[in-house]
Amino acid sequence: MTGDAMKGVVSILIPAYNYGHYIPETIESILNQTYRNFEIIIVDDGSTDDTANVINKYAAIYPEKIRYFHQKNQGPQIALNTAYNHSKGEYIFFLGADDKVIKDGLEIFVDFLKNHPEYGAVAGDIYHSGIENCIVMFPAPTNVNLLKESIFLTPLIRRSVIEKMVESDGHFFDPDLKYAEDWDLAIRLFETTKIGKIDAITLVYRKHPDSMCRKFAKTYDEEKWRSHIRKKHYEKMGVDYKIKNNDNSDIRYLYFGCVGTLLPIIFERVTNRNRSRSWMCNKFYRCPFKIVCKCVAKTANILCKLITMFNRRIHDKRISQNKHT
């Protein structure tokens, strides 16, 4: 298929289910891209709202850019595989029907892969909007942080890389996974190729009550599927999955993280509650207490980072030892 792929074309795969009120902004964010060589393939996963009508209106206006397919409800991983099978581009990019791409996001990604032929995929930072407004800055992808920290990527991927994955695993997205299929894909990508990292926001991920991720997390046992994915890939790497279970770094991280987060809150609560007491409001008491709280909080956060770094090194060493034995 690589030889038949349309040179320079980015195929954008969008699975949609009951997102008629969100998908217009998603489509508009792609239509407004500075990089113009793309096709949009939307697969409606059996929606019962007005998703089909909304998409058909856009497809009628932009027939050269948008292709629409409908299937019975089978899950986003099946819808993405369907979209991929209808794609023609040299590059593949998948996107949630409620997310948005930064205006020059595709151009940044394509330029990177054109200038770095040794990389098979590239991802950037994500801005979370809605329930939580924050920037998620991902570390450079490695087997350790992808497996241990559940890092989800939305990368631009060369079609040739996906073809290798399909040849090896028999699928693009794992059709048997009910949850975290994009995380599983990120790990498989790392096992197949080098993943580049752009230190810039390229995607807006919308967090809202109707989010499919939230619905799936409630419907399915989230931790069960995460453990299933970890175990599958640890075994594939020839590493004993018990290594992960014996690692108590998460508990220590939680402890120090709580200390660093809660101390400033406790300080404010105590001082506000006792504001009427002159000795509590006295600057000779408040200032040293506040300084101590800040110092302890900073120390706890530094310890968090040091413990995480230390455990990553131990983890890497154990992986290396298992591979050589």
SULNOR-V76845 format. One record per residue. N is the residue number from 1. BURIAL is # if it has 16 or more other C-alpha atoms within 10 Angstrom, else .. Layout:
BEGIN
n = (N & N)
burial = (BURIAL & BURIAL)
END
This chain:
BEGIN
n = (1 & 2 & 3 & 4 & 5 & 6 & 7 & 8 & 9 & 10 & 11 & 12 & 13 & 14 & 15 & 16 & 17 & 18 & 19 & 20 & 21 & 22 & 23 & 24 & 25 & 26 & 27 & 28 & 29 & 30 & 31 & 32 & 33 & 34 & 35 & 36 & 37 & 38 & 39 & 40 & 41 & 42 & 43 & 44 & 45 & 46 & 47 & 48 & 49 & 50 & 51 & 52 & 53 & 54 & 55 & 56 & 57 & 58 & 59 & 60 & 61 & 62 & 63 & 64 & 65 & 66 & 67 & 68 & 69 & 70 & 71 & 72 & 73 & 74 & 75 & 76 & 77 & 78 & 79 & 80 & 81 & 82 & 83 & 84 & 85 & 86 & 87 & 88 & 89 & 90 & 91 & 92 & 93 & 94 & 95 & 96 & 97 & 98 & 99 & 100 & 101 & 102 & 103 & 104 & 105 & 106 & 107 & 108 & 109 & 110 & 111 & 112 & 113 & 114 & 115 & 116 & 117 & 118 & 119 & 120 & 121 & 122 & 123 & 124 & 125 & 126 & 127 & 128 & 129 & 130 & 131 & 132 & 133 & 134 & 135 & 136 & 137 & 138 & 139 & 140 & 141 & 142 & 143 & 144 & 145 & 146 & 147 & 148 & 149 & 150 & 151 & 152 & 153 & 154 & 155 & 156 & 157 & 158 & 159 & 160 & 161 & 162 & 163 & 164 & 165 & 166 & 167 & 168 & 169 & 170 & 171 & 172 & 173 & 174 & 175 & 176 & 177 & 178 & 179 & 180 & 181 & 182 & 183 & 184 & 185 & 186 & 187 & 188 & 189 & 190 & 191 & 192 & 193 & 194 & 195 & 196 & 197 & 198 & 199 & 200 & 201 & 202 & 203 & 204 & 205 & 206 & 207 & 208 & 209 & 210 & 211 & 212 & 213 & 214 & 215 & 216 & 217 & 218 & 219 & 220 & 221 & 222 & 223 & 224 & 225 & 226 & 227 & 228 & 229 & 230 & 231 & 232 & 233 & 234 & 235 & 236 & 237 & 238 & 239 & 240 & 241 & 242 & 243 & 244 & 245 & 246 & 247 & 248 & 249 & 250 & 251 & 252 & 253 & 254 & 255 & 256 & 257 & 258 & 259 & 260 & 261 & 262 & 263 & 264 & 265 & 266 & 267 & 268 & 269 & 270 & 271 & 272 & 273 & 274 & 275 & 276 & 277 & 278 & 279 & 280 & 281 & 282 & 283 & 284 & 285 & 286 & 287 & 288 & 289 & 290 & 291 & 292 & 293 & 294 & 295 & 296 & 297 & 298 & 299 & 300 & 301 & 302 & 303 & 304 & 305 & 306 & 307 & 308 & 309 & 310 & 311 & 312 & 313 & 314 & 315 & 316 & 317 & 318 & 319 & 320 & 321 & 322 & 323 & 324 & 325)
burial = (. & . & . & . & . & # & . & . & # & # & # & # & # & # & # & # & # & # & # & # & . & # & # & # & . & # & # & . & # & # & # & . & # & . & # & . & # & # & # & # & # & # & # & # & # & # & # & . & . & . & # & # & . & # & # & # & . & # & # & . & . & . & . & . & # & # & # & # & # & # & . & . & . & . & # & # & # & # & # & # & # & # & # & # & . & # & # & # & # & # & # & # & # & # & # & # & # & # & # & # & # & # & # & # & # & # & # & # & # & # & . & # & # & . & . & . & . & . & # & # & # & # & # & # & # & # & # & # & . & . & . & . & . & . & . & . & . & # & . & . & # & . & # & . & . & # & # & . & . & # & # & # & # & # & # & # & # & # & # & # & # & # & # & # & # & . & . & . & . & . & . & # & # & # & # & . & # & # & # & # & # & # & # & # & # & # & # & # & # & # & # & . & # & # & # & # & # & # & . & # & # & # & # & # & # & # & # & . & . & . & . & # & . & . & . & . & . & . & . & . & . & . & . & . & # & # & . & . & # & # & # & . & # & # & . & . & . & . & # & . & . & . & . & # & . & . & . & . & # & . & . & . & # & . & . & # & # & . & # & # & . & . & # & # & . & . & . & . & . & . & . & . & . & . & . & . & . & . & . & # & . & . & . & . & . & . & . & . & . & # & . & . & # & # & . & # & # & . & . & # & # & . & # & # & . & . & # & # & . & . & # & # & . & . & # & . & . & . & # & . & . & . & . & . & .)
END
